[in-house]
Amino acid sequence: MSESPKIKSLPRTLSLDVLSDEALASVHKQTLEVLEKVGVGIGATETLERLADAGADVDRDAKRVRFSAALVEELLGRVPATFELAARDPEQDLHIDGSRGYLSVDGSAAEIIDLETGERRASTKQDLAAVSRLADALPEIGLLWQGVAARDVPRRVQSLHELHAQLTNSSKHVQMMTAVTPDAARGVVEIARAVAGGSEELRRRPIVSAFQCSLSPLMYEEGSLEAALVYAEAGVPCGFVVMPISCATGPATAAGNLVQSNAEVLAGILALEALAPGATTFYGSCATVMDLRTGAAACGGPEDLFLQMASAQLARSYGIPASIGTFATGAKSPDWQAGLENGLSGLVSCLAGADLLCGAGLLYGARVFSLSEMVLDCEIFGMIRHLVDPLSMALDDEMTSVIAAVGPGGHYLSQPHTLAKMRDHWMPQMFDRLGWEEWETAGRPGPQQAAAVRVESILSTHEPIPLEEGLEEEIMRVIHAYERGDEGG
């Protein structure tokens, strides 16, 4: 499948499996044992009853569901292997088929680095609008999560305000990570239908998608699976993402974390397919480990890299598209640590075959968002993209005649081959390649300064494709109806 003309993606040309065939089989076998013998907690009684009717083993008193190996195989067979993530601008549609990886803004940080002061502060709806407008202008960003939380709006309708901020500031696909109740999901669907042009058009071209998170270990709280079903009934893709923390909400070892993660994400997918056969979904993992000195999520270490690769490999083994947590550095500023951690993270997610790399812009273990970091993460993504681009690294040139024309002791500066090919080399936008004296004269700038300048330039000049006339008013009508409690009114 060809690349979107407006979005830069990662072609799947290089690959690396971190799990041997034996290890992959072992994780799958242990996962089946967990699903059949331990089970997963489900919060909603009605969903429990429906799963029992669908053939799952339900313990009503413990609110626990178990899936036999045969049922697991049957339900996984219902998952579509490919799907579309449409955009308001059709030239930015994403085809998810395993051939390319797409970068998203990562999200729902409670704080943001203020552009003017450089200090962290609580995030607002206006901040999310700025994140979305910047992402709209960056061709490396394929889709948008909610980069920061709109903490200045009523909590009941926060996710709907966030969708409004994104649809009015970007024409790219929006993936909801904050609409995690049935009411919120219904509001998202109502808004998306209005913008898409109706129920059938949304089903044909879903301009939004969503995911639900498990509560580690092995729980789905009341509301999450029910929200997923709202999306499925509307034809909106809805995946499942797990976020266990080794030593805290997951086993201490990478192997244990992986088995639990696999059981959790499969449980969500199995429940969805049992109740909405053929629903579009995906396999998501943002697993990490606990920092033994603070008790917080560590983010950025070698365990994360292993879990990224292993999770993507597991998803591929089931034939399910993979959404993998990438770039969530533990650094507190866009510095050397952030560059190293995110460079390695981006590379391993690429090599592991992640369909969605989520995502760019986070600092401090996903707690703080930085617009400058998002630009620098796009620079890293661009470097990795160039590495795996089959055109940029092609080895099919016949070079003997060129080398012979130059001969010993010559140079290639004036060769037609050089003039034809030199612009194929990767050229950094943020990274420094100035001469030493020029760099000193300029005040010793670093990538952070270049990124800040680019952020300010984009935010002051970029104009997203506007919504059609009357749509913003309709979005706000829906939001106000849900705020009042008369949903759908």
C-alpha positions in Angstrom: 0.0 0.0 0.0 1.4 3.4 -1.0 2.1 6.1 1.6 -0.3 8.9 2.2 0.8 11.9 0.1 0.8 14.2 3.2 2.1 11.9 5.9 5.5 10.3 6.3 5.3 6.7 7.6 7.8 4.0 8.3 8.0 1.4 5.5 8.4 -2.1 6.9 11.6 -3.1 5.2 13.8 -4.1 8.2 12.6 -6.4 11.0 13.9 -8.0 14.1 12.2 -10.6 16.3 13.3 -10.5 20.0 11.5 -13.7 20.9 12.6 -17.1 19.6 9.9 -19.4 18.3 10.2 -21.4 21.5 9.8 -18.3 23.7 6.8 -17.0 21.6 5.1 -20.4 22.0 5.8 -20.4 25.8 4.3 -16.9 26.2 1.2 -17.9 24.3 0.9 -21.2 26.3 1.1 -19.4 29.6 -1.3 -16.7 28.4 -3.9 -19.4 27.6 -3.4 -20.9 31.1 -4.0 -17.4 32.7 -7.1 -16.8 30.6 -8.5 -20.3 31.3 -7.5 -20.8 34.9 -7.1 -17.4 36.5 -9.4 -15.3 34.3 -10.0 -11.5 34.1 -12.1 -9.3 36.3 -15.0 -7.6 34.5 -16.8 -4.8 36.3 -20.2 -4.7 34.6 -22.8 -7.4 35.5 -24.7 -7.1 32.2 -21.5 -7.6 30.3 -20.7 -10.7 32.4 -24.1 -12.2 31.5 -23.6 -11.5 27.8 -20.2 -13.1 27.9 -21.7 -16.2 29.6 -24.3 -16.4 26.8 -21.4 -16.1 24.3 -19.7 -19.2 25.8 -17.2 -17.8 28.3 -16.9 -19.3 31.8 -18.3 -16.7 34.2 -18.0 -16.6 37.9 -20.7 -14.1 38.8 -19.9 -13.8 42.5 -16.2 -13.0 41.8 -17.1 -11.0 38.6 -14.5 -13.0 36.8 -14.5 -14.3 33.2 -12.4 -17.2 31.9 -11.8 -18.2 28.3 -11.0 -21.7 27.2 -8.2 -22.2 24.7 -10.8 -23.3 22.0 -12.8 -20.1 22.6 -9.7 -18.0 22.4 -8.8 -19.4 19.0 -12.4 -19.0 17.7 -12.7 -15.3 18.9 -9.2 -14.3 17.7 -10.2 -15.6 14.3 -12.9 -12.9 14.1 -10.4 -10.0 14.3 -9.9 -8.1 11.0 -6.3 -8.1 10.0 -6.4 -4.7 8.3 -8.5 -1.6 8.6 -8.7 2.1 7.7 -8.1 5.1 9.9 -9.7 7.8 7.9 -9.1 11.6 8.2 -11.2 14.7 7.4 -8.7 15.2 4.7 -8.8 12.0 2.6 -5.2 12.5 1.5 -4.2 11.8 5.1 -6.1 8.5 5.5 -4.1 5.7 7.0 -4.3 2.1 5.8 -3.3 -0.3 8.6 -2.1 -3.5 7.0 1.3 -4.3 8.5 3.3 -2.6 5.6 3.9 0.7 7.4 4.1 2.3 10.8 2.5 5.6 11.8 3.5 8.0 14.6 1.0 9.6 16.9 1.0 12.3 19.5 1.1 10.6 22.9 -1.0 11.6 25.6 -3.3 12.9 28.2 -0.5 14.5 30.2 -1.8 16.5 33.1 0.9 19.1 32.6 2.6 21.0 29.8 5.8 23.0 29.5 4.7 26.6 29.0 6.1 28.0 25.8 6.8 31.5 27.2 8.0 30.6 30.7 9.6 27.2 30.2 7.9 26.0 33.4 5.4 23.1 33.7 1.8 23.9 34.6 -1.6 22.3 34.4 -2.8 21.8 30.8 -5.9 23.3 29.3 -8.2 22.9 26.3 -6.3 25.7 24.5 -3.0 23.8 25.1 -4.6 20.7 23.4 -5.6 23.0 20.5 -2.0 24.1 20.1 -0.7 20.5 20.3 -3.2 19.5 17.6 -2.4 22.4 15.3 1.3 21.7 15.6 0.7 18.0 14.9 -1.4 18.9 11.9 1.6 20.7 10.4 4.1 18.0 11.0 4.1 15.3 8.2 5.7 12.8 10.6 2.6 12.7 12.7 0.0 10.3 11.3 -2.7 10.5 13.9 -3.6 12.3 17.1 -4.1 11.1 20.6 -5.0 13.7 23.2 -1.5 15.0 23.9 -2.6 16.9 27.1 -5.8 16.8 29.2 -8.2 19.7 29.0 -8.3 20.3 32.7 -10.2 23.5 32.6 -13.5 22.0 31.3 -16.1 20.0 33.2 -14.9 16.5 33.8 -18.2 15.0 32.6 -17.6 16.2 29.1 -13.8 16.6 29.1 -13.3 14.0 26.3 -15.9 15.8 24.1 -14.2 19.2 24.6 -10.9 17.5 23.7 -12.4 16.1 20.5 -13.7 19.5 19.6 -10.3 21.1 20.2 -8.7 18.5 17.9 -11.2 18.5 15.1 -11.0 22.3 14.8 -7.2 22.3 14.7 -6.4 19.3 12.6 -7.7 17.4 9.6 -5.8 14.2 10.6 -7.3 11.1 12.2 -8.1 11.4 15.9 -7.8 8.5 18.3 -9.7 8.9 21.6 -7.9 7.8 24.7 -10.0 9.7 27.2 -13.6 8.7 26.2 -13.7 5.6 28.5 -17.4 5.5 29.5 -20.4 4.5 27.4 -21.8 8.1 27.7 -18.5 9.6 26.5 -18.3 7.1 23.7 -21.8 7.9 22.6 -20.9 11.6 22.6 -17.8 10.9 20.5 -19.8 8.9 18.0 -22.5 11.6 17.8 -19.9 14.3 17.1 -18.0 12.1 14.6 -21.2 11.3 12.7 -21.9 15.0 12.3 -18.4 15.7 11.0 -18.2 12.6 8.8 -21.6 13.2 7.2 -23.8 10.6 8.9 -23.8 7.2 10.4 -23.1 5.2 7.2 -20.3 7.6 6.1 -18.7 7.3 9.6 -18.9 3.5 9.3 -17.4 3.7 5.8 -14.7 6.2 6.7 -14.1 6.3 10.5 -12.5 9.7 11.1 -12.1 8.8 14.8 -11.0 5.6 16.6 -10.5 4.8 20.3 -9.0 2.4 22.8 -9.8 1.2 26.3 -7.2 0.4 29.0 -7.2 -2.5 31.4 -6.6 -2.0 35.0 -3.5 -4.1 35.8 -3.4 -6.7 37.0 -6.1 -8.5 35.0 -9.1 -6.1 35.4 -11.5 -4.2 33.1 -13.4 -1.7 35.2 -17.1 -1.1 34.6 -17.6 1.2 31.6 -14.5 0.3 29.5 -15.8 -2.7 27.7 -19.2 -1.1 27.4 -17.6 2.0 25.8 -15.8 -0.3 23.3 -19.1 -1.9 22.3 -20.6 1.6 21.7 -17.7 2.2 19.3 -18.0 -1.2 17.6 -21.7 -0.8 17.0 -21.0 2.5 15.2 -18.2 1.0 13.1 -15.5 3.0 14.9 -12.3 1.0 15.5 -11.6 0.4 19.2 -8.4 -1.2 20.5 -7.2 -2.3 23.9 -4.0 -1.0 25.6 -2.3 -2.4 28.6 0.1 -0.5 30.9 1.4 -2.8 33.7 4.4 -1.7 35.7 6.7 -4.5 36.7 7.1 -4.9 40.5 3.9 -2.9 41.1 1.0 -3.8 38.9 2.9 -6.5 37.0 5.3 -9.3 37.8 9.0 -8.3 38.4 10.4 -10.1 35.3 10.0 -9.1 31.7 8.7 -12.6 31.0 6.0 -12.2 33.7 5.1 -8.7 32.6 4.7 -10.0 29.0 2.5 -12.9 29.9 0.2 -10.7 32.0 0.1 -8.0 29.4 -0.8 -10.5 26.7 -3.5 -12.0 28.8 -5.0 -8.5 29.6 -5.0 -7.2 26.0 -6.3 -10.4 24.6 -9.1 -10.5 27.2 -10.4 -7.2 26.0 -10.2 -8.2 22.4 -11.9 -11.6 23.1 -14.7 -9.9 25.0 -15.3 -7.4 22.2 -15.3 -10.1 19.5 -17.6 -12.3 21.6 -20.2 -9.5 21.8 -19.5 -7.7 18.5 -18.2 -10.3 16.0 -15.8 -8.9 13.5 -15.4 -5.6 15.3 -12.3 -3.6 14.2 -9.7 -3.6 17.0 -6.0 -3.6 17.7 -3.4 -4.8 20.2 -1.8 -2.1 22.4 1.0 -2.1 24.9 2.7 0.6 27.0 4.2 -1.8 29.5 7.1 -0.5 31.7 8.8 -1.1 35.0 8.9 0.5 38.4 11.8 2.8 39.4 13.0 1.0 42.5 14.1 4.3 44.1 10.9 6.3 43.7 8.1 3.7 43.1 7.1 5.6 39.9 7.0 4.3 36.4 10.6 4.3 35.1 10.0 4.7 31.4 12.8 4.6 28.8 15.0 1.7 30.1 16.0 -1.5 28.4 13.1 -3.4 29.8 10.8 -1.1 28.0 12.6 -1.7 24.7 12.3 -5.4 25.2 8.6 -5.2 26.0 7.9 -3.0 23.0 9.5 -5.5 20.6 8.0 -8.6 22.3 4.5 -7.1 22.4 4.6 -6.1 18.7 5.8 -9.6 17.8 3.0 -11.2 19.8 0.4 -9.0 18.0 1.9 -10.0 14.7 1.7 -13.7 15.6 -2.0 -13.3 16.2 -2.5 -11.3 13.0 -3.7 -8.3 14.9 -2.4 -4.7 14.2 -0.1 -3.4 17.0 -0.1 -0.1 18.8 3.1 0.2 20.8 4.1 2.8 23.4 7.1 4.6 22.0 9.1 7.8 22.8 7.8 8.2 26.4 11.2 9.2 27.9 11.7 9.6 31.6 13.7 12.8 31.0 12.4 16.1 32.3 13.5 18.2 29.4 14.3 17.6 25.6 17.9 16.7 26.5 20.6 14.1 25.9 18.7 11.5 27.9 15.5 12.2 26.0 17.3 11.8 22.7 19.0 8.6 23.6 15.9 6.9 25.1 13.5 8.0 22.3 16.0 7.2 19.6 16.4 3.6 20.8 12.6 3.4 21.5 11.7 4.6 18.0 14.2 2.2 16.4 13.0 -0.9 18.2 9.3 -0.2 17.6 10.1 0.2 13.9 12.2 -3.0 13.7 9.5 -4.9 15.7 6.9 -4.0 13.1 4.6 -1.7 15.1 1.7 -0.4 13.1 1.1 2.6 15.4 3.9 4.2 17.4 2.5 6.1 20.2 3.9 8.6 20.5 5.6 11.9 20.4 6.0 14.8 22.8 5.9 13.3 26.3 8.5 13.9 29.1 8.9 12.7 32.7 7.4 9.2 32.2 4.3 10.4 30.3 3.4 13.0 32.9 4.4 16.2 31.1 4.0 17.3 27.5 6.5 19.4 25.5 5.8 20.9 22.1 9.5 21.1 21.5 9.9 17.5 22.4 7.2 16.6 19.9 9.2 18.3 17.1 12.4 16.6 18.2 10.7 13.2 18.3 9.6 13.9 14.7 13.3 14.5 13.9 14.2 11.1 15.3 11.3 9.5 13.5 12.5 11.1 10.2 16.0 9.7 10.8 14.7 6.2 11.4 12.4 6.5 8.4 15.4 7.4 6.2 17.3 4.4 7.5 14.5 1.9 6.5 13.4 3.7 3.3 14.3 1.2 0.5 14.9 4.1 -1.9 17.3 6.1 0.3 19.4 3.0 1.0 19.1 1.3 -2.4 22.0 -0.9 -3.4 21.1 -1.4 -7.0 23.2 1.4 -8.5 25.8 0.4 -11.0 28.8 2.2 -9.6 31.8 0.8 -11.5 31.6 3.4 -14.3 31.3 6.3 -11.8 34.3 5.1 -9.7 36.3 4.5 -12.9 35.5 8.1 -14.2 37.0 9.6 -11.0 39.9 7.2 -10.5 42.5 7.2 -7.8 43.1 10.5 -6.1 40.1 12.3 -7.8 36.8 13.6 -6.3 33.1 13.2 -6.9 32.0 16.8 -6.5 31.4 17.5 -10.2 30.2 14.1 -11.2 26.6 14.0 -12.7 25.9 11.0 -10.5 26.7 13.1 -7.4 24.5 16.0 -8.6 21.7 13.5 -9.2 21.9 11.6 -5.9 23.2 14.0 -3.3 19.8 15.4 -2.3 18.7 11.9 -1.4 20.8 12.2 1.8 19.1 12.8 5.1 19.3 16.5 6.1 18.5 17.3 9.7 16.2 20.2 10.5 16.8 20.4 14.3 20.2 18.7 14.9 23.3 20.9 14.7 25.8 20.6 11.9 27.3 24.1 12.0 31.0 24.7 11.9 32.5 25.3 15.4 33.1 29.0 14.9 29.7 29.6 13.3 28.1 27.7 16.2 29.9 29.8 18.8 29.0 33.0 16.9 25.3 31.9 16.9 25.4 31.5 20.7 26.0 27.7 20.8 22.5 26.7 19.9 21.3 23.2 20.4 18.4 21.1 19.0 16.1 22.4 21.9 16.5 26.0 20.7 15.9 25.0 17.0 12.8 23.1 18.0 11.4 26.0 20.1 11.8 28.3 17.1 10.0 25.8 14.8 7.1 25.4 17.3 6.6 29.2 17.4 6.8 29.5 13.7 4.3 26.8 13.0 1.8 28.0 15.6 1.9 31.5 14.3 1.5 30.6 10.6 -0.2 27.2 10.1 -3.9 27.2 9.3 -5.6 23.8 9.4 -8.3 22.8 7.0 -11.5 24.3 8.6 -14.6 22.4 9.4 -17.5 22.9 7.1 -19.9 25.7 7.9 -22.1 25.0 10.9 -20.3 21.9 12.1 -18.5 23.6 15.0 -21.8 24.9 16.3 -23.2 21.3 16.0 -20.3 19.9 18.0 -20.8 22.4 20.7 -24.6 21.7 20.8 -23.7 18.0 21.4 -21.2 18.9 24.1 -23.7 21.2 25.9 -26.4 18.5 25.7 -24.1 15.9 27.4 -23.1 18.5 29.9 -26.7 19.1 30.9 -27.3 15.3 31.0 -29.9 15.2 28.1 -27.7 13.1 25.8 -28.6 13.0 22.2 -31.0 15.9 22.7 
